[in-house]
Amino acid sequence: MPALDQIQNNTPVRVVSIEAEGDPSLVRQLMHMGLYPGARVRIHQRYPTYVLVADEGTVALEEDAVRRIRVQAIA
């Protein structure tokens, strides 16, 4: 599965998993922001920080967190 940072802007995808070995607080934080397996998301902006539009609203994240989110294309 590709990481979210590899997806083109405004391409809708679905979150498959979050790779945060050794950092369970990151997983909890992302889930509270609406970024959990099954959630739909798209990248709105990449610079100066990532801005994502998810099912539950708009979220700003650093690149390291975005790289840990694995996604799949929505058919």
N, CA, C and O atoms as CSV, one atom per row, in Angstrom:
chain,resi,resn,atom,element,x,y,z
A,1,MET,N,N,0.831,-1.180,0.000
A,1,MET,CA,C,0.000,0.000,0.000
A,1,MET,C,C,0.881,1.251,0.000
A,1,MET,O,O,1.863,1.322,0.739
A,2,PRO,N,N,0.533,2.216,-0.815
A,2,PRO,CA,C,1.330,3.446,-0.826
A,2,PRO,C,C,1.053,4.304,0.409
A,2,PRO,O,O,-0.008,4.209,1.028
A,3,ALA,N,N,2.013,5.127,0.744
A,3,ALA,CA,C,1.821,6.098,1.816
A,3,ALA,C,C,1.040,7.284,1.252
A,3,ALA,O,O,1.097,7.566,0.055
A,4,LEU,N,N,0.324,7.961,2.115
A,4,LEU,CA,C,-0.508,9.083,1.682
A,4,LEU,C,C,0.312,10.165,0.989
A,4,LEU,O,O,-0.190,10.809,0.067
A,5,ASP,N,N,1.547,10.383,1.399
A,5,ASP,CA,C,2.353,11.445,0.780
A,5,ASP,C,C,2.712,11.143,-0.676
A,5,ASP,O,O,3.210,12.024,-1.376
A,6,GLN,N,N,2.471,9.917,-1.146
A,6,GLN,CA,C,2.758,9.539,-2.532
A,6,GLN,C,C,1.570,9.766,-3.461
A,6,GLN,O,O,1.673,9.544,-4.668
A,7,ILE,N,N,0.463,10.199,-2.916
A,7,ILE,CA,C,-0.768,10.390,-3.682
A,7,ILE,C,C,-0.845,11.833,-4.180
A,7,ILE,O,O,-0.443,12.763,-3.481
A,8,GLN,N,N,-1.362,12.009,-5.387
A,8,GLN,CA,C,-1.531,13.352,-5.957
A,8,GLN,C,C,-2.575,14.153,-5.173
A,8,GLN,O,O,-3.505,13.582,-4.603
A,9,ASN,N,N,-2.414,15.465,-5.149
A,9,ASN,CA,C,-3.394,16.340,-4.497
A,9,ASN,C,C,-4.792,16.097,-5.052
A,9,ASN,O,O,-4.968,15.836,-6.242
A,10,ASN,N,N,-5.773,16.187,-4.175
A,10,ASN,CA,C,-7.198,16.082,-4.496
A,10,ASN,C,C,-7.631,14.726,-5.048
A,10,ASN,O,O,-8.704,14.612,-5.640
A,11,THR,N,N,-6.806,13.701,-4.859
A,11,THR,CA,C,-7.189,12.339,-5.245
A,11,THR,C,C,-7.792,11.652,-4.024
A,11,THR,O,O,-7.106,11.475,-3.018
A,12,PRO,N,N,-9.058,11.265,-4.096
A,12,PRO,CA,C,-9.664,10.609,-2.932
A,12,PRO,C,C,-9.125,9.193,-2.732
A,12,PRO,O,O,-9.029,8.405,-3.672
A,13,VAL,N,N,-8.781,8.898,-1.488
A,13,VAL,CA,C,-8.278,7.578,-1.110
A,13,VAL,C,C,-8.922,7.161,0.212
A,13,VAL,O,O,-9.568,7.963,0.886
A,14,ARG,N,N,-8.734,5.901,0.562
A,14,ARG,CA,C,-9.238,5.373,1.824
A,14,ARG,C,C,-8.056,4.936,2.679
A,14,ARG,O,O,-7.137,4.283,2.185
A,15,VAL,N,N,-8.078,5.294,3.959
A,15,VAL,CA,C,-7.018,4.896,4.887
A,15,VAL,C,C,-7.118,3.390,5.123
A,15,VAL,O,O,-8.190,2.869,5.428
A,16,VAL,N,N,-5.990,2.703,4.976
A,16,VAL,CA,C,-5.927,1.257,5.201
A,16,VAL,C,C,-5.305,0.972,6.560
A,16,VAL,O,O,-5.800,0.134,7.314
A,17,SER,N,N,-4.208,1.676,6.872
A,17,SER,CA,C,-3.528,1.455,8.146
A,17,SER,C,C,-2.647,2.650,8.484
A,17,SER,O,O,-2.393,3.523,7.654
A,18,ILE,N,N,-2.195,2.656,9.726
A,18,ILE,CA,C,-1.256,3.679,10.189
A,18,ILE,C,C,-0.045,2.945,10.745
A,18,ILE,O,O,-0.169,2.149,11.676
A,19,GLU,N,N,1.119,3.210,10.178
A,19,GLU,CA,C,2.349,2.549,10.612
A,19,GLU,C,C,3.054,3.437,11.625
A,19,GLU,O,O,3.775,4.367,11.265
A,20,ALA,N,N,2.835,3.137,12.878
A,20,ALA,CA,C,3.420,3.955,13.943
A,20,ALA,C,C,3.992,3.051,15.025
A,20,ALA,O,O,3.667,3.188,16.205
A,21,GLU,N,N,4.849,2.125,14.608
A,21,GLU,CA,C,5.469,1.208,15.567
A,21,GLU,C,C,6.217,2.002,16.631
A,21,GLU,O,O,6.998,2.900,16.314
A,22,GLY,N,N,5.975,1.671,17.874
A,22,GLY,CA,C,6.643,2.343,18.978
A,22,GLY,C,C,6.070,3.700,19.316
A,22,GLY,O,O,6.597,4.386,20.191
A,23,ASP,N,N,4.990,4.113,18.638
A,23,ASP,CA,C,4.388,5.422,18.897
A,23,ASP,C,C,2.859,5.313,18.901
A,23,ASP,O,O,2.198,5.875,18.028
A,24,PRO,N,N,2.292,4.589,19.887
A,24,PRO,CA,C,0.832,4.433,19.920
A,24,PRO,C,C,0.103,5.758,20.116
A,24,PRO,O,O,-1.069,5.871,19.758
A,25,SER,N,N,0.770,6.753,20.674
A,25,SER,CA,C,0.112,8.049,20.854
A,25,SER,C,C,-0.178,8.703,19.507
A,25,SER,O,O,-1.174,9.416,19.375
A,26,LEU,N,N,0.678,8.474,18.495
A,26,LEU,CA,C,0.429,9.018,17.165
A,26,LEU,C,C,-0.827,8.391,16.567
A,26,LEU,O,O,-1.651,9.087,15.973
A,27,VAL,N,N,-0.971,7.078,16.725
A,27,VAL,CA,C,-2.166,6.395,16.211
A,27,VAL,C,C,-3.420,6.973,16.862
A,27,VAL,O,O,-4.397,7.263,16.172
A,28,ARG,N,N,-3.400,7.142,18.175
A,28,ARG,CA,C,-4.565,7.721,18.879
A,28,ARG,C,C,-4.854,9.133,18.394
A,28,ARG,O,O,-6.008,9.499,18.169
A,29,GLN,N,N,-3.802,9.920,18.235
A,29,GLN,CA,C,-3.971,11.302,17.784
A,29,GLN,C,C,-4.607,11.350,16.396
A,29,GLN,O,O,-5.550,12.108,16.171
A,30,LEU,N,N,-4.097,10.549,15.473
A,30,LEU,CA,C,-4.652,10.534,14.120
A,30,LEU,C,C,-6.090,10.042,14.114
A,30,LEU,O,O,-6.922,10.568,13.375
A,31,MET,N,N,-6.389,9.039,14.928
A,31,MET,CA,C,-7.758,8.523,14.982
A,31,MET,C,C,-8.719,9.576,15.533
A,31,MET,O,O,-9.850,9.687,15.060
A,32,HIS,N,N,-8.284,10.341,16.518
A,32,HIS,CA,C,-9.118,11.418,17.055
A,32,HIS,C,C,-9.355,12.504,16.021
A,32,HIS,O,O,-10.361,13.211,16.081
A,33,MET,N,N,-8.442,12.642,15.077
A,33,MET,CA,C,-8.584,13.634,14.009
A,33,MET,C,C,-9.435,13.112,12.854
A,33,MET,O,O,-9.683,13.834,11.888
A,34,GLY,N,N,-9.879,11.865,12.949
A,34,GLY,CA,C,-10.713,11.291,11.893
A,34,GLY,C,C,-9.931,10.521,10.851
A,34,GLY,O,O,-10.470,10.183,9.797
A,35,LEU,N,N,-8.667,10.239,11.130
A,35,LEU,CA,C,-7.830,9.480,10.198
A,35,LEU,C,C,-7.647,8.073,10.752
A,35,LEU,O,O,-6.674,7.795,11.453
A,36,TYR,N,N,-8.572,7.204,10.439
A,36,TYR,CA,C,-8.604,5.832,10.930
A,36,TYR,C,C,-8.873,4.905,9.750
A,36,TYR,O,O,-9.366,5.364,8.720
A,37,PRO,N,N,-8.568,3.624,9.867
A,37,PRO,CA,C,-8.830,2.705,8.759
A,37,PRO,C,C,-10.287,2.783,8.306
A,37,PRO,O,O,-11.219,2.688,9.105
A,38,GLY,N,N,-10.443,2.959,6.998
A,38,GLY,CA,C,-11.773,3.081,6.404
A,38,GLY,C,C,-12.171,4.514,6.095
A,38,GLY,O,O,-13.086,4.738,5.302
A,39,ALA,N,N,-11.507,5.488,6.702
A,39,ALA,CA,C,-11.840,6.898,6.472
A,39,ALA,C,C,-11.403,7.324,5.072
A,39,ALA,O,O,-10.359,6.899,4.578
A,40,ARG,N,N,-12.212,8.162,4.445
A,40,ARG,CA,C,-11.850,8.741,3.154
A,40,ARG,C,C,-11.080,10.034,3.413
A,40,ARG,O,O,-11.398,10.794,4.327
A,41,VAL,N,N,-10.051,10.265,2.577
A,41,VAL,CA,C,-9.206,11.443,2.767
A,41,VAL,C,C,-8.623,11.870,1.420
A,41,VAL,O,O,-8.493,11.058,0.504
A,42,ARG,N,N,-8.275,13.143,1.313
A,42,ARG,CA,C,-7.548,13.634,0.145
A,42,ARG,C,C,-6.610,14.735,0.612
A,42,ARG,O,O,-6.876,15.406,1.609
A,43,ILE,N,N,-5.515,14.917,-0.110
A,43,ILE,CA,C,-4.565,15.974,0.202
A,43,ILE,C,C,-5.038,17.252,-0.474
A,43,ILE,O,O,-5.241,17.284,-1.688
A,44,HIS,N,N,-5.211,18.294,0.309
A,44,HIS,CA,C,-5.609,19.596,-0.223
A,44,HIS,C,C,-4.371,20.457,-0.487
A,44,HIS,O,O,-4.318,21.183,-1.479
A,45,GLN,N,N,-3.384,20.374,0.397
A,45,GLN,CA,C,-2.183,21.221,0.314
A,45,GLN,C,C,-0.996,20.452,0.873
A,45,GLN,O,O,-1.160,19.635,1.778
A,46,ARG,N,N,0.201,20.705,0.344
A,46,ARG,CA,C,1.419,20.039,0.813
A,46,ARG,C,C,2.400,20.969,1.508
A,46,ARG,O,O,3.195,20.523,2.334
A,47,TYR,N,N,2.356,22.239,1.189
A,47,TYR,CA,C,3.348,23.166,1.711
A,47,TYR,C,C,2.668,24.421,2.231
A,47,TYR,O,O,1.764,24.928,1.567
A,48,PRO,N,N,3.055,24.941,3.372
A,48,PRO,CA,C,4.193,24.611,4.222
A,48,PRO,C,C,3.948,23.398,5.120
A,48,PRO,O,O,4.893,22.861,5.697
A,49,THR,N,N,2.711,22.968,5.244
A,49,THR,CA,C,2.391,21.739,5.962
A,49,THR,C,C,1.280,21.045,5.196
A,49,THR,O,O,0.570,21.677,4.414
A,50,TYR,N,N,1.128,19.761,5.415
A,50,TYR,CA,C,0.061,19.038,4.737
A,50,TYR,C,C,-1.285,19.436,5.318
A,50,TYR,O,O,-1.452,19.509,6.536
A,51,VAL,N,N,-2.240,19.691,4.436
A,51,VAL,CA,C,-3.625,19.924,4.847
A,51,VAL,C,C,-4.446,18.842,4.169
A,51,VAL,O,O,-4.470,18.731,2.943
A,52,LEU,N,N,-5.123,18.043,4.997
A,52,LEU,CA,C,-5.922,16.930,4.502
A,52,LEU,C,C,-7.394,17.219,4.731
A,52,LEU,O,O,-7.773,17.824,5.734
A,53,VAL,N,N,-8.211,16.783,3.798
A,53,VAL,CA,C,-9.656,16.848,3.966
A,53,VAL,C,C,-10.117,15.412,4.164
A,53,VAL,O,O,-9.969,14.572,3.275
A,54,ALA,N,N,-10.676,15.139,5.336
A,54,ALA,CA,C,-11.125,13.790,5.689
A,54,ALA,C,C,-12.630,13.796,5.891
A,54,ALA,O,O,-13.269,14.848,5.846
A,55,ASP,N,N,-13.192,12.615,6.114
A,55,ASP,CA,C,-14.632,12.496,6.379
A,55,ASP,C,C,-15.070,13.438,7.487
A,55,ASP,O,O,-16.151,14.021,7.419
A,56,GLU,N,N,-14.242,13.586,8.496
A,56,GLU,CA,C,-14.624,14.311,9.705
A,56,GLU,C,C,-14.187,15.765,9.715
A,56,GLU,O,O,-14.440,16.462,10.698
A,57,GLY,N,N,-13.542,16.250,8.665
A,57,GLY,CA,C,-13.130,17.646,8.621
A,57,GLY,C,C,-11.749,17.833,8.027
A,57,GLY,O,O,-11.208,16.934,7.383
A,58,THR,N,N,-11.189,19.001,8.249
A,58,THR,CA,C,-9.882,19.362,7.709
A,58,THR,C,C,-8.825,19.236,8.803
A,58,THR,O,O,-9.041,19.638,9.946
A,59,VAL,N,N,-7.671,18.666,8.426
A,59,VAL,CA,C,-6.612,18.376,9.389
A,59,VAL,C,C,-5.274,18.853,8.813
A,59,VAL,O,O,-5.008,18.662,7.627
A,60,ALA,N,N,-4.446,19.465,9.637
A,60,ALA,CA,C,-3.081,19.832,9.243
A,60,ALA,C,C,-2.103,18.886,9.930
A,60,ALA,O,O,-2.197,18.656,11.136
A,61,LEU,N,N,-1.162,18.337,9.158
A,61,LEU,CA,C,-0.198,17.376,9.696
A,61,LEU,C,C,1.193,17.628,9.143
A,61,LEU,O,O,1.354,18.156,8.043
A,62,GLU,N,N,2.190,17.244,9.919
A,62,GLU,CA,C,3.573,17.274,9.454
A,62,GLU,C,C,3.813,16.102,8.503
A,62,GLU,O,O,3.094,15.104,8.541
A,63,GLU,N,N,4.814,16.230,7.664
A,63,GLU,CA,C,5.108,15.221,6.650
A,63,GLU,C,C,5.381,13.846,7.253
A,63,GLU,O,O,4.969,12.838,6.678
A,64,ASP,N,N,6.059,13.777,8.388
A,64,ASP,CA,C,6.369,12.488,9.006
A,64,ASP,C,C,5.100,11.697,9.319
A,64,ASP,O,O,5.056,10.486,9.100
A,65,ALA,N,N,4.084,12.361,9.822
A,65,ALA,CA,C,2.822,11.673,10.133
A,65,ALA,C,C,2.122,11.222,8.855
A,65,ALA,O,O,1.571,10.122,8.807
A,66,VAL,N,N,2.139,12.057,7.822
A,66,VAL,CA,C,1.479,11.706,6.555
A,66,VAL,C,C,2.143,10.486,5.927
A,66,VAL,O,O,1.461,9.653,5.331
A,67,ARG,N,N,3.453,10.370,6.052
A,67,ARG,CA,C,4.162,9.210,5.500
A,67,ARG,C,C,3.789,7.908,6.177
A,67,ARG,O,O,3.986,6.841,5.597
A,68,ARG,N,N,3.265,7.962,7.366
A,68,ARG,CA,C,2.909,6.744,8.113
A,68,ARG,C,C,1.499,6.236,7.794
A,68,ARG,O,O,1.124,5.145,8.221
A,69,ILE,N,N,0.727,7.015,7.054
A,69,ILE,CA,C,-0.651,6.637,6.721
A,69,ILE,C,C,-0.643,5.899,5.402
A,69,ILE,O,O,-0.261,6.459,4.375
A,70,ARG,N,N,-1.063,4.640,5.422
A,70,ARG,CA,C,-1.136,3.809,4.220
A,70,ARG,C,C,-2.553,3.893,3.669
A,70,ARG,O,O,-3.531,3.852,4.416
A,71,VAL,N,N,-2.646,4.013,2.337
A,71,VAL,CA,C,-3.955,4.248,1.709
A,71,VAL,C,C,-4.143,3.361,0.488
A,71,VAL,O,O,-3.203,2.742,-0.011
A,72,GLN,N,N,-5.393,3.318,0.021
A,72,GLN,CA,C,-5.699,2.650,-1.253
A,72,GLN,C,C,-6.657,3.549,-2.015
A,72,GLN,O,O,-7.416,4.322,-1.431
A,73,ALA,N,N,-6.601,3.428,-3.329
A,73,ALA,CA,C,-7.453,4.241,-4.194
A,73,ALA,C,C,-8.922,3.858,-4.001
A,73,ALA,O,O,-9.247,2.706,-3.714
A,74,ILE,N,N,-9.787,4.839,-4.162
A,74,ILE,CA,C,-11.229,4.595,-4.115
A,74,ILE,C,C,-11.693,4.433,-5.546
A,74,ILE,O,O,-11.498,5.323,-6.375
A,75,ALA,N,N,-12.305,3.301,-5.837
A,75,ALA,CA,C,-12.770,3.023,-7.199
A,75,ALA,C,C,-14.048,3.766,-7.525
A,75,ALA,O,O,-14.570,3.639,-8.632
